[in-house]
Amino acid sequence: MIKYLSIIGISYKNSDAYKFKLLFYSLTGIVSFYIYYSLWKSLYSNHNFFNGYSSSEIILYFVLSFVLQSILPRWISMEIGWKVKRGEIADVLLKPLDFKKFFLFYSFGDVIHTFIFMGLPLILFYLKTNTLLACANPAMFILSIICSYVISFNLYYILGLMSFWLINIWGVFITFDLIYLFFSGAFIPLDFMPSQIHSLFNLLPFRAIVDIPISYWLREGIGIKNLFFQIFWLLILTFLSKVIYKRARNKTDVYGG
């Protein structure tokens, strides 16, 4: 376990070495949040309640959404991709460590940085300008966040494994990231979607990343069904990641990796 914990430190130091990337990413997130904040403030200026959300709830929705984005390991796919492209993936494969666990712990160091530079400033801004709405389901919210992290990691880990075949996955990553942001409810609450589209979104794993955790904070009476939905996709994606990794490893062995 000590070996895996040391990976967090290595990841944190590596992230610290790329302060410009983190600053750019953080500023982009903060500017995007401010645009959303101003837009929804304006839309709710003549409405106290709209589509099931009060003005204070919709603001908190986007605060939670952007904070979640700061702590989810979306960049782990590119970390795998970069290592494959530079040939450094062989060093990871040769380590006496589980390949997936290596990148899981590596993701922790990265998200610590993104939370400090993006998530924390947004929380402080919100607390300074608004009154925090109490969490409706604290225990379920915490469990949901844990599931959200693991689901997100699995999705982006699988995407990273695609680099064993595609080599350069930057374009795929950007496309997938936009799909995730839209289908998860990060861009707009899924409750605002037409009923036919909403029914489709309810079947996909993306809503388990953003929509469900936020619903546990904002809505009373949200049962355990949503948590079971998260666990279902967590298990499916964990299984898929093992199958795809095995094929990626076999491909590496064939080429002498």
N, C-alpha and C positions, 0 to 999 in steps of 0.2 A: 504493500500500500504506500510505503514511503516513496518508492520509485514513481508511482503515479502522481503523488502530491508534488513531487519535484517538477513534474511536467507542467503543472500550473504556473510555477515560478518561471520556468523557461518561456512559456507562452507569454506571461506578463512582461518579461524583459524584452521579448521580441516585439510585442505590441508597443512598448515604451520607446523602442528604437525607431518606430514609424509614427512619430507624433504628428507629422503633417497629415498623414492618412487619417488618423483618428480625429484631428482637428477639423479636417474637411468633412468627414462623415458626421461628426457631432454638429457642426454648424449647419450642414444640410438638413439634419433631423430637426434642429431647433427652429430653423427658418420655415421648414415645412409645417411644423407644429404651429408656429405663430400665424401662418396663413390659414390653417384650419381653424385655429382659435378665433381669429378675426372674422372669418366667414360664418361660422356657426353662431357667434355672438350677434352678428348682423341679422342672420336668418331668424333668430329667436327674439329679436328686439321687439317684435309685435306679437309674439306668441309666448305664453308662459308654459304651454304644453303642446307638443307636436309629435305625432307618430309614436306615442307611448313614452316619450322622453321629455322631462322638464329641461329648462335651459341649463340648470346646474348639473343635471345628470349627463347631458350631451357633452358638456365641457370636460367633466370627469372621465367620460368614456374615452375621449381622445387623449387625455393625459395618460390614462392607463394603457391605451393602445400604443402610444409612442414609448412609454417606459418599458412595456413588454418587448417592443422591437429592439430596445437597447440591451436587453438581457438575453435575447434568443440567439443561438449560435448559427446565424445565417452565413457567416463568412467561412465556416469550417469547410464548405464545399470547395471554395477557392483555395484554401490552405492545402487541401489534398491535391487539387489541380496544379497548383504551383510546384508542389514537391514532385509530382509526376513529370511535369514539363522540364524541371531542372535536373531530374534524375535522382533527387534526394529521397524518393519514396523507398528506394532499396535499403537505405539506412534504417527506416522505420520498420520495414519488413524483417530485417535481420535482428532487431532488438528483441530481447527475451521478454517482451511485453505483448499483451493482446492488442492487435492493430486497432480495433474499434475503440477500446478503452483508452488507448493512447490519444486518439483524437477527441474523445469525450472530455478527458481531463485537460487537453490542450484548449478546448473551447472555453473552459472556465476562466482561464487567464485573460482571454480576449474579451469576454463579456464583462469582466470586472472593469476593464478599461473603458469600454463603451458605456457602461452604466455611469461611471464617474464623470465622463465628459459629456454625455447626452442625457441619460435618465435622471441623474441627480439634479442638474440644473432645472429640468422641467418640473420635478417635484417641488423644488424650492420656489420656483415661479408660481406654481399653482397655489401652494400654501400661503404665499404672500398676497395673492390677489383674490383668493376664494376661500370659502369655508368648506373643509373636507367633509364629504358625506360618509357616514359610518358604513363599514363593510357589512352587508346583510348576512353573509354566510362565511365567517372568517376561516373556519376549519376546511370547508369545501373549497374556498378560494385558494388556500395554500396547496391543497392536494391537486387542484386543477392546474396551478402554475407549474408544479413539478411534472405533471403529465404533459403540459404544453411544451415544456423545455425538451423532454425526451422525444416527443413526436416531431418537434421542429428539428432536433438534432438528427433523427433518423432520416427525415426527408432530405435535408441538405447533405448528410453523409452519403446517402444513395446517389444524390446528384454528383457529389465529389468523385464517387467511384466510377462514374461515366467517363472520367478523364483517362481511365485505362484504355478506353477505346477511342475517345475523341481528341485526346491530348489537350486541346485548348477549349475550355468549357465556358469562357467568359460570356459569350453571347447567349448560351443556354442558361447560364446563371441569371443574367439580367431578365430574360424572358420569364423564367420560372419564378423569380422574385416578385415580378409584377403580378403574376397570376396568384401567388400566395397572398400578396397584400390586398388584392381585390376580393378573392374568395374567402379570406379569413375574417373579413370585417374590419381590417385595419384602415382601409380607405374611407369606408362608410358603413354604418351599422347595418347588419343583414336584415334587420326589421324594416328598413327603408326600401328593401327590394320588393318587386312585384311577387305575388304569392307563388307563381309558377317557377320563377328563378330561385326564390327562397327555398322551395322544396328540393331543388337540385343541390343547392349549397349545403343543405342539411345532411346530404349523403356523403359529402367529401370530408377528408381529414382536416382541411384548412380551418374550418370553423372551430375545431378543437384547440387551435393555437391561440386565437385572440378572442373570438366571440364568446366562447363558453367561460373562460376565466373572468371576463368582464361582467358577464351576466350574473355570476356568483357574487360579485361585489355589489352590483346595482339592484338586483331583483331579489325580493324575499320570496320564499316558497319554491325556489328552484330545487327540484329533487335530485336524487342520486343518478337519475337516468343519463344526464349529460356527462357525468363522471364515468359511467360505464361505457358511453360512446367514446370517450377519450381513451380508456383502457383498451377497448376493442381495436382502435386504430394503432395504438402503441404496440400491441402484440403483433398485428398484421405487418406493420412497418419494420419491426425488429426481425421478424422472420424473413421478410424480403431482403433486408440488408445483409443477412447472413448468406442467403442464396447468391446475391449479386457479388458479394465479396469473394465467395468461393470461386465463382467464375472469373472474377478479375484476377485473383491469385493464380488460378490455373493458366490464365493467359500470360501472366508474368513469368511463370515457370517454363512455359513453352518457349518464350524468348530469352530464357537464361537469366531472369531477374532473381 
